[in-house]
Each structure stands twice: as structure tokens, then as C-alpha cells.
Amino acid sequence: MSRITRPSGRVVLVAAVLLLAAHRGSPAAQSAAPASQATCVFSNPAFAGKCTETAPVAQGSTPAQACEAILQCLNSVDCLKTYCQATTIRTGWKLESSK
């Protein structure tokens, strides 16, 4: 019969150190610069008040371009994403500001 033995404390410690070192070297573990966020304000005559959403700004892009993607969705009946308190209004949206 084979006998199962427990690893010694030293073996467990070495394994833990190696695992931690491998994790720290992984790209996911390295801290990346926080992504820029755009604050987008939209209006629609059929919507009560203003709608404010945030969108990630891709590198080399502008806040206006990030907000434009949301605006296209808000004005498309084919878009399934939810914005502006999950409104079902899908026409007549305007981008008021993007910062």
C-alpha cells in the first residue's frame, strides 16, 4: 500500500513564495494606470430631466467620442444596452456635454 505523506513546512513555504512571485510578475497583477472616464450628459424631450452616464475613454480618444458611442445606442432601437435609468426611449437623444 502506498503511504501519503504531508509536505514539510519548508516545502509549503517555498511553494507559497514561488506562487506569490509568479502572481506578482503577471500582467494582471501589475497596477495599470487608471482608465480615463468621460462624464456624458444627454437630454431628450420625452425624458424627465437630464441623463448622466460615465464611459471609459480609450487611449487616443476624446470624451466626446466615448459619449458618442452611448448616444448612438440611445438613438438605436437595435441597441440592447441600458442607459438613463434603463429607459426604453430610443429616438430624439442629444449629447449636451462631455467632460
Order of alpha helices (4+ residues) and beta strands (2+ residues): alpha-beta-beta-alpha-beta
